[in-house]
Amino acid sequence: MTVGQKLGFLVLAALLAAQLVTAAVIHHIVRLQIEADGRSTLIASAGRLARQVGTRGDQIAADLTAVRDDASLAPMGRQPDGAALFAAFARRDPHSLVTRLLLLHPAGDIAFDTMQGLPSGTRRIDPAVLQAASKSGAAQSIASLSGGPHWMIVVPAGTHDPADFLAAAIPLDARLLARLSEEASTVRTLVLVDAAGHWTTLAGDRGKLPPSDAPPGDAAAVVAGGGTGLLALSAQVIPPASSAAAAGQPHAAVAMTYDVTARLGRYHLERVLLIDGLVVGLTAAVMIALLVSSMIGRPLAGLVTQTRRISRGDLTPPPTLRRRDEIGALSAALGAMLRAFTRRETQVREEALRDPVTGLRNRAAFLEAIQPGMTNGSAAILVIGLVRLQEIANTLGHGIADRVLRHTALRLGRLLADADIACLGGRTFAAFLPGVDEPVARALAATIVSHFESPYSNGDLAIDTVAAVGIALLPLHGEQAEPLLRRAEVAFQGALKSEPRWALYDPATDPHTPERLSLMSELRQGFGSGEFVLAYQPKLHLPTRRILAVEALVRWHHPRHGLVPPDLFVPLAEETGNIRHLTRWALRTGIGQAAAWRAEGIDVQVAINLSARDLSDSALPSAVASLLEEAGVGTSAISLEVTESAIMADPAAAIAVLREFSERGIDAAIDDFGVGQTSLAYLRSLPIREIKIDKTFVQRIVEDEDDRKIVRSVVELGHSLGRKVSVEGVEDAATLSILASLGCDHAQGYYIARPLVADALAAFVRQPPKLVSAAGMPA
C-alpha cells in the first residue's frame, strides 16, 4: 500500500470517526432531551393522578354524606342494616371500588363493618383521622383492616349512636392499581409507605421501583439489567389525614416509569455508509472527504448548533432538512420535539392566566386584557360575587361549590354577552363593559341581582344563590385598570351590606385611601393631645317639659382636617382596636362632667354610647362603677346607650354585660330601635330601662300615617314592658306635638337644641327653652 493510499485511508477513517463522534453527541443530546421530557411527563402524571385521586376521594366523601343524610342510622343498641347501607352507597356510585362501609366511634373503635362483624370497642382507626374529618367535613387515610391495608374516606355520621363517623374502605390491591393505571399509563406499582419511610409493595411490578433512598416525588434514573433505561418516580396518591398526624400515619404511593430506550429508538442514527471501492491517491481521498463532509458533516454540525441553541433556552424550531435519510428524520424529529415543547410551554402560560375552576381569565390576565380599553371613553367594571358561596362550600362541599361557581360563570356570560368576564378567585367575578355609562351600569347591576334570585338547580339539588354587585366607572373613578378594579371591589363590599345588593363606588366609604390610613395612625395620638371633646345634646322630658337628661357625643377636632365626623372616626377606632380607649375616655369625661354639674346644682343624667366591642368586655361594668365612685356620684348620674346591631353581634355576651350594669343600678337604653335585628324575645329579656326609636321613623311622622302607627305601637309596647320610650331627630314643632300626643317620654333633636359644650348646656338647662309654652305644648 502506498503512502497516498494510506493517507487516503486515514482521511476516510478520520472522516468516518468524526461522523461517528458527531452522531454520538447528537444521540446523547437527544437522549438528554427525552429524559427531561420523561421527567416532566412523570411529574405531570403524578400531579394529575394525585388531583384525580383527591377528586375521587372528595366524590366518595360526598356520596357518603348523601348516604348519611338519606339513610336513617340505627337507634341505640341495634346494629344498622349493613346490606341496605352498602346498597344505598352502591346505587350512588356503582363503579366505585369501595368494598365495605364502617361506622366508627370517636375514639377510633369500629362499631360496625358491612363486610364482617367486629366486636365493639376494637380500636382500628387512628383518632386523628376522625378529628380531621370533624374539622373539615371529610378526611382520608390508610387503615389496616381485615384483608390488608385499605384507603379510608371518613365523614361525620351526623348522629351520636351507635357511631359518630361513617367510612368507606377501598382495598389497596391490584384492582386499585388497575384503576390508577387507567388514570395514568405510567403507573406500574402500588406501595404502602409507613411512618418510618419503609416501602411495602402491595401490587404491581416489584422490579420497577425507584431506589429506596430516592425521595418520593423526585424522578430518579434507574438502569435495569440488560441495558434497559428507565426513569422511575414515586408519587404519593393517598396522603395522611392531616399534617399534624402525618408523622404517625402511613400513606399510599405509586411507582411510575418512563421507558427512555423505547422512546429513543426512533431517534437512533444509522451507521454511515462506507464508500465502496478503492480510494486512488490523495486527491480522491480528499474529494471523498469533502463530499462526505458536505453531505453529512455540515448538516450534523448544523443540528449540533441547533441543539446548543436549544440548551440556551431558544426553542424556535429549525428549518427541516429536505432529506430522506436518517439526518432528515433526525432534523424532523428535533423540530417536532421543539414544537411540542413550545405547545407545552404555551399551555402552561395559558393555565397560569386562567382560573382553574371556571376557566375564565384570572385577575392578572383580566387587568392586562382591559388596560388598552382604559383610553376609549366611558366604561364600567362590575365586580359580582355570590354572597353564600362559602356557606355552600362548608355545607355541601367544595365540589358542589365549584359547580355553582361554574354555573354562575355561564349565567354571567349569557347576561353580559359583550363583556370581558374574569374570575378573581374565591367567590367574585369581574366584568369589563366598554362604552357603558352610570345609568346603564346601574340597570345591569339590578338585572344581575334580580337574575340570581332564582336558585341554582341540578337534578334534585336546589340552592338559593344571592349575588351582590359593585360598580366602578371610567373615567369617574379612575383611568387605570388596577385601581378601577380595586374600587369596584370596595363597592362590592358595600353592596354586601346594602339592601339593593348593588352599590356604586363612593370615595367617602373607601377604607383604603391615604387620608384614612393617616387618620388611623393619628387617632390614638388625639387622646393625649386633647383633640377629643364631648358635646351634650339635651333630651326633653315631654310630660314635664324639662331637660332631665343629655346625650354625650364625641367630637374630634383634628389639627389639620378640622372637625372629623363620628361616622368616619368611630369605625376607624373599631378597626384599630382603639374603640375601648375611646369609650373609657368618654365614660371618664362624661361622669366627671355629670359630677361637676351636680356640684353646680344641675341634676341631669348623662347618656354615653357603647360599641359592640364594649359589650364583649366583661370588665367594663366594674370599671364604670370605679369611675362613678372616683367622681363621687351615684349610678343615676349616667345611663348607657347601645344599638340593636351591637347587641345582636353577640347577644349572649351583650346581655351578660347589660345585666351586670342593671344589677349595679346603671340604666341602659337601646339606641336606633327599629332599624336593627332585635327580636321581641330579646327585647323582653334585655335588662334595659329605655327604648330609643330611630329618627327614620320620626322625620316623616307629620305626613306619613304609617310612621305614626309604628311609633304609637313601639310606645305602647315599651310602656307595657315597663320601659321608657324616647325619640331622636325632632326637627319641628309639629313633630314634637305628635310625639307628645303619642305618649313618648323623651325627645331630642335640632328643634330642641343642637349638641352643646358643657358651659352652654348648663346655661340652656337653667334657662327654660323658649320652644315650650306655658301650657306645656310646643309653641
N, C-alpha and C positions, 0 to 999 in steps of 0.2 A: 504494500500500500504506500502510495506516495505521500509526501508532505501535504500536497494540495488536497488529496483525498482525505487525509486525517483532519486537516483544517476544516474541510467542508463537513466532515462527520461531526467534528467538535462544535461547529457553528450550529448545525442542525440539532445536535444534542443539547447545546446551551439554549437554543430557542425552545426546544421541547420542554426542558426543565423549567425555563422561565414561564412557559404557559401553564405547566402543571402547578407551579407555585401560585401563579395568579388565580388559577381555578380553586386551589385550596383556600386562599384568602377569601375569595368570594363565598365559597361554601361555608366558611367559618362565620362570616358576617351574616349570611342568610340564616344560619343556624341560631346565631345570637338573636336575630330579629324574631325568628319563630319561637325561641324560648321566651323572649319578652312577651310575645303575643300569647303564648301559653300561660305565662304567669298572670297576665291581665285577664285572660279567659277564666282561669281558675278562681281568681279573686272575685271577678264579677259574678261568676256562677255561685260562688259561696255566698256572696251578699244577697243575690236574688233568692237562693234557696232558703237562707235564714229568714228573709222577709216573707216568703211564701209559707214557711212552716209557722212563723209567728201569726200570719193572717189565718192559717188553718186553725191554729190554737184559739185565736180570737173567735172564729166561727163556731168551733166546738163549744167554747165558753158561752157564746150567745145562744146556741142550741140548748145547752144545759140550763141556762137561765130561763129560756122559754119553757122547757120541760118542767123546771122548778115552779114556774108561775102557773102552768096549765094543770100540773098534776097535784093531787091532794095527798100530801105525805101522811103516813100512818099516824094515828094518835098514840099517846104514851102507852108503852107496854106491848105494842104489837109491831111486828116486822112489816115493812111495806111490801107490796106486790112487786117483786123484782122483775118478773117477766113483763108485766104491764109497763113498769117504769122504763125497761130497756126497749120495749116495743115502741113506746112513745118517742124515745130518743131516735130510734132507727127510722121511724117514719119521717123525721125531720131531715135526717142525713143518711140515706140508705147506702151511700158509698163510703161511709166512714170506716176506718179500721178499728174503731172502738169496740172492744170485746166484752167490756163489763162496766157497770156503774157501781159506785160505792157511796154510802152515807157515812160521814165522819163526825166524830165528836171533836170539840175544840182542842182537846189535848192530843189529838192525833190518832185516837183509837178508831178502829173500823167498826161501825155499828152494823153495817150490812153490806154484803157483796153479792151482786146479781149472778156471779159465776159459781160461788160456793159460799156456804155459810161460814162465818168466822165468829168465835166466841167474843162477846162484848168485853171490852177492856184490853184487847190485844193492841199494843202500840205498834203501828206500822208506818205512819206518816209523820214527817218532821213538822212540829207545830209552827215553825217559821213559815212554812208554805201556807198554812191556814191564816196566819197573821197577814201575810202579803195579800191573800185573797180578800180578807176583810177590808183592808185599806183601799185596794184598787178595784174591787169587784170581781177579780179573777186572778189566778196565778197558775203557773206551770212549773213542773219539777219532774224529777226522776224518782221513782219509788220502787222498792223491791217488794213484789207480790208473789204469790204462788204462780209458778210458771216463768219466773225470771224478772228482770227489770222491765218497768213499764213507764211510758210517758203519761204523766198525770196532768189533767186540766181540772182545776178546783174552783168552784164558785160557792158563795154562801147559799145555804139551803133555804133561807128565809123562814125557818121555824126553829124552835128550841127543843123539839123532841120528835123522833129519837136521836136526831143528829143536827149539827149546825152547818154542815157543808156537804155539797153534792159534787162528786168527782167522776170523771170519765177516764178510763185507762186504755192505753194502746200498747201492745207488746212491742218491745224493741227487738224485732226479729227480721227474717228475710222478707216478709210482706211489706213491712215499713220501708226496708231498704229498696224494694222494688218500686214502691210509690215515690220515694225520694229520687230514684234513678229516672223515673218518668219526668220529674221536675227539672233535673239536671243530669244530662247524659254522662257527665264526668264522674258521677258518684260511683264508687266501687265497694266501699267497706263501711259498715256501721260499727262504731266503737262506743264503749262506755268509759268515761274518764272520772276517776274518783277524786276525792278532795286532795290526795297526795300527788295527783298528776299521772297515776298509773293507768295504762290503757288495757281494756279487755275487749277483744273482738267479739261482737255479737252476731254478725252476719257479713258475708261477702268474701272477698279475696284477701287472705292473710298475707300474700306475697307482695301486695302493692300498697303497703303502709309507708308513710314518711318515717324518717328516723326518729327514735324515741326522744332525742334531745331537741327536735325541731319544735319551736313554739307553735301552738295552734294558731291558725290564721296566716302563717307565713308559707310561701311557696318555696320548697327546697328541692334541688336537683338530686335525683337518686338514679344511679346506674345499676341496673339489674344484670343478672348473668346473661351471657350470650351477646353482650354489646348492645342490648336494647336500652334506649334512652327514654326515661320517664321523668315528668315533672309531677310531684305529688304535693297535695295541700290538705291539711287537717282543718276542718271548719266546724265550729260549734253551731248546732242547729236547735238544740233544746237546752236553754240556759237554766241555772238555778232559779228558785222562786224569787229571790231578792238579793241585792248586792250585800246586804248586811248578813245574810245567811249563806252566801255563796261559798265561804271558806269551808263549810261543813257539809255541803251537798254535792252530789255528783252531777255531771251533765253529759249529754249525748253529743257526739261529733261524728262526722263522716270523713272518710279519706277519699279525695278526688284526684284523678290522674289525668295527665295530658301526654299523649304519645308523641314525643318530638320526632322520633325517627320516621314514624309513619307519615307525618306531615312534611318531613324533609325530603322524602323520597322523590316527590315530583320536581324537586329543585336540583337533583343531582346533575353533575356535569359528566358528559361523555368524554372518554379519553380522546385526546386529539388524534385524528387520523395521521398515520405516518405516510410520508411520501414514498410511494413505491419507486423502485429503480435506483440506479446508482447516480450519485451526485458527481458529476465530472468537473473537477477543478474547483478552484477557489471562487471563481466568478459565478458558477452555477450554484454553489453553496450560499453565497451572499444573496443572490437573486431569490433563491428559495426562502432564505431567512427573511428578506424584506417582504416577500409575498405573504409568508405566514404572519409576519408582524402586522401587515396591512389588514389581513383578513380576520385575525384572531386577537393579536396583541392590542391593537388600538381600541376595538370595541370593549375588550375586557378592561383596558385602562380607563375607558370612559365609564364603565359600570363601577369600577373601584372609586372613581371620582364622585359618582353619584352616591355611593354608599357612605363616603366620607361626608358629603354634604348632608345626608340623612342623619348621620351621627351627631351633626352640629344642630339638628333641630329643624332643618329645612325639609318639609315633607312635600314639596312641589313634585308631582310625578314627572320623570324624564320622558322625552320622546321615545316611543317604542321603535326598536331597530327592526327594519323591514328585512328580516332574515328568517329562513325556515329551518335553521339548525338550532342546536341547543342554546347558543348565545342569544338568538332571537327569543327563544322560550324563556330564558332567564330574564331578559330585558322586559318581556311582557309580564312575567310573574312579579318582578320588582315594582313595575308600575301599578299592577293590581294591588299589591300589598300596600303601597303608599296611598292609593285611593281609598282602600279600606281603612287605613289609619286616619286619613282625613275625614272620612264619613263618621268614624267613631268619635273623633275629637269634636266635630260639628254637633253630633248628637249630645255629647257631654255638655258642651256650651249651651245648647238649647235647653237641656234639662235643668241647668243651673239657673236659667232665667224663667222657669215655669213653676207654678205651684204644683206640688206632687199630687194633690187631691183632685183639683178641678181641671188641671191642665192649662189654666189661664196664665197670662203673664204675672210674674211676681212684682213686688214693689220696685226693684231696681230696673227691670225691663219696662215697666209702666212709665216711670219717670223719664227714661231715655226715649221712649216712643212718643210721649206727648210734648216734650220740650220744644220741638220745632213748631208746634201749634200755638205756642205762647205768644207769637208775634202776629197772629191772624185775627185781630179784633177781639170780639167778645167770645167767651167760652165759660163753661161751668164744670167743676169737678164735684161729683156726688160720691160720698162715702156711705155705703149701705151695709148694714150689719143685722144679723139675727140676734135678737135680744136673749133668747132662751137656748142658744146652741150649746153652751157649756152645761146647762141643766140637762139637755137631751143626751149629751155625751156621758154625763155622770149617771144618768138613769138607765139609758138603753145601750150604752157602749159607744166607743168611738167609731165602730163600723157603721152604725146607724147614723151617727152624726155626720160622718163623711158622705153618706148617701144623701142626706138632707142638704149638705153643702153643695154637692154636685148638682142636685136638682135645683137649688137656688141659682147657681150659675146659669143653668139652662133657662130658667124663668126670666132672669135679668137679660139674657141675650135676646129673648123674644120681646121683652118690654122696651129695651134700648137697642134696637137693631142697628142704629147708626153710631153707636158709642164704642169707644175703645174701653173694654172692661178688663180689669185685673183683680186678682185675689191677693189681698195684702197680708194674708196669714191670719190664723186664729178664726175669727168669725166675721171679718169685714171684707167688702169688695169696694173697688173704686171704679168710677165710670167717668170718662172724659168726653164732654159734649161740646164740640166746637160750634160757634155761632148761636149758642143758647144764652138768652138774657135772663134777668131775675124772675120775671113773671113765668116764663116757660119752665125754668128750673123749679120754681115753687110748685107748679102744676104737676111736673113729672114726679117730684118727691111725694106729693099727696097721692098720686096714682100708684106709686110703688108701695107705699104704706097700706093703701086700700087693697091692692092686689094680694099682698102677703097675709091678709086676714083670713084667706081661705087656707085650710090646713094642707100639709104635705100628706099624701096618701100613697100607700104601696101595698096592694093586697088588702089584708085585714088590718093593716097598721095605718093609723091616722094620727098625725102630730100637729098641734097648733104651732104655727110659725108667726112670730111677731117681728116686724122689721122696723128699723129706725134709719133716718137719712140725715146726713149733714151736708150742707151746701157751701161751697166757696166759689166766688165769681172772679173771672178775669175781665178787666184789669183791676176791679174794685178792691179785691183782697190780696192781690199780688200779681207779679208778672213773671215769676219763675215757677217751675213745676214743683220743686220740693217744698218751698214754703206754702204754696197754694194747697197742696195735698195735706200738709200738716194742719192748716187752718180748717180744711174740710173735716179732718178728724176731730179737731176741737169742737166744731159744730155738731158732729155726730155724738160726742159725749154729752153735749147739751140736749140733743134730741132724745137720748135715752131717758132723760128726766122730765121731758115735756109731754103734755097730753097729746098734741098732734103727732108726736113721734117723728117730726122732722124740724130742722132748725137751720137758719141762715147764720153764717159766721158773724159773730159780734166781737169786735176787738175789746170791748169793755169786759167781756167774760173770759177772755183768753188767759189761762193761768200761766202761760209761758212767755209773757212779754218781759223785756229787760226791766221796765219800771216795776212790775210786780215782784220780780226777784229781788230788786233793790229794797222794796218795802219789806219783804220778808226778813232781810238781814237787819233792817233798821227798826223793826217792830220792838224787839226786846230792849233796845237802847232807849226807846221812848219812855219806858217805865222809870228809868233812873234820871232822866233829864227833865221831868215834869211836863212832857208833851201831852199827856193824857189828863183829861179833866172830866168831871161828872156834871151833866146838866139835868135839871129836875123839871119834869112836866107835871103840872097839877092834875089831880083826879078829883072831879067834883062829885060830892055825895048828894045825889039827887033829892032824897027825902028832906034833907036839912039845908040844901044849897050852900054847904060849907066845904072848904078844902080840908079833907081829913087825911089825905094820902098823896104821895107823889111817886112817879116812876123815875128811877135814876138811869140816865142814858149816857153811855161812854162816848166821849168825843176826843179825836186825835188831832191836835194842831201840829202838823208837820212843819219843820222849819223851812222846807223848800216847796212842798206841794200844797201848803195851806191846810184847810180842813179836809181830812180824808174821810169819806163816807163809811159808816159802820158796815154796810153791805160789802165793802171791799176788805177792810182790815180784820173783821171778825172771822171770815173764812180763812184768811192768812194765819191768824192766831191758832185756829183749829188744826190747820195743816202742819204748822211748825211745832205744835205741842205747847205753844205759849198761852193757850186759852185758859189754863188753870192759873197762870200768873196773872192774867188779865182779870179773871174772876176774883181772885184773892185781893187784888188791888181795889177792885170795885167794891167788894164787901168791906174792906177796911176803911175806905174813904166814905162810903155811904153810911156805915154805922157811926163813924166819927162825926159826920155832919148831922146825923139824927141826934147824937148826944149834944152837940153844940146848939142845935135849935131848941132842944128841950131845956137847956140851961137858960135860953132867952125867953122861955115861956111859949114856944111854938111847938105844939104837940101834933106832928104829922108823922104818919107811917111811911117809911121809905121802901119802895119795891125795887128789888135788884134782880136782874135777869141771870139765869143759869143756862149753861150749854149742855149738850148731850154728854160730853166728856165729864162735865162736873157731876152729872147724875150717876156716873160709874165710880166716883171717888167716895169710898166708904168712910174716909177720914174727914170729909167736908163738914158734916153736922157738928162734930166736936170742935173743929176749927172755928166755925161760926159762933158756937157757944163761947169759946175763949175770947173772940173779938168783942162780943157783947159784954162779957164780964170785964174785959180790959177797959172798955169805954164807959162802963158803969151805967148801962141802960138795960131795960128788960127786953124780953123776947118780942113784946108788942111793938117795939120801935121799928122793926123791919118786917117785910114779907118777901117771899121769893116767887119769881115768875119763871115758868118753864113752858116751852112749846110742846104741842102734841107730838111733833116729829122727834123731839129729843126724848120724850117718854117712850115712844114706840121703837126707838133704836135698840133698846134693851129693857123691855118692860119690867122684868124681874128685878134687875139691879136698881132701876129708877124708883120703883115702888118701895124697895127696901130703904133707900136713902130718904125719900119723901116721908115714909112712915117714921123714921127716926127724927126728922125735923118736927113732925107733928107731936111726937111724944115729948119733945123738948119745949113745946109751946110755940113754935115758929110757924106762922101761916104760910101757905103756898097756894099759888093760883096757876091755872092752865091758860097760857097766852095763845093768841091766834086761834081760838077754838073754832072748829068748823071747816078748816082747810087741811087738816091732818088726817090721821087714821085712827083716832081714839074711838073704840067701840063703847057701847053703853055698859058692857060688862066691866071694862076697865074704869069707866067713869064712876061706876058705883063703888069700886073697890079702892079708888085713888084717895089717899089721905090729903085732900085739898080743901080749902075754905072758899075758893072763888073761881068762877069761870069767866074768862075774858073773851068776848065774842070778837072775831076778826073784823077788821074795818071793811072788808069786801062786802059784808052783809049790811053795812051801815051807810055807805056812801050814796046808795040809791034808794034808801028806805022811804023817802018822801014820795017818789013817783012809782015805786015798784011794790005792789001789794004782796008778791011772793016773799020778798025780803022781809017785809014787816011780819008776815006769818012765821018765817023762820026765827026771827029774833024773839017774837012772842013765845014760840014753842020752847026755845032754849031757856028763856027766862022762867017759864013755868016749870020746865024740867029741873033747872038748877035749884029753884026755890023748894020744889018737892023733895029734893035730895038734901036740903039743908045747906046749900051753897049760895053765896052771894054771886050776883051776875053784874059784870061791868062791860063797857064797850069802849072802843077807841075809834078815832077817825071822825070825830064830830066836827063838821065844818060850817054849820049854820044853825040859826035859831030854830028853824022848823024841825030839823033832825033832832035837836036836843029836846024839843017839846014832845015829839013822838016817843022817844026813848023813855022820857019821864012817865008818859001815859001807859007805856007797856010794863012799867014796874022795874026798870033797871036800877041797880043800886048805885053804881058809879059810872062816870063818863069822862073821857078825856079827848082832847083834840085841839086843833088850832083855833077853833071858835072860842074855846075856854081860855087857853093860853098855850103859847109855844114853850118849848123847853127853856128854862131859865137858869142862870147861875145862882149860887146859893144865896147871895145877898138880895138879888132881885126876887127870888122865890119867897124869902122872908117878908119882904115888903108887900108882895102880892097876897100872901096869906093874911097879913094884918089888915089890908085894905079889901073889903068885900068886893068881889068882881062886879063891874057895872052891868054885865050882861044879864044878871039875875035881878028880877024886880022884887019889890017888897012882898008881893003876893006869892012869891016862890016859883013863878013861871018865867021862862025866858022873855027878856024884854023885846 
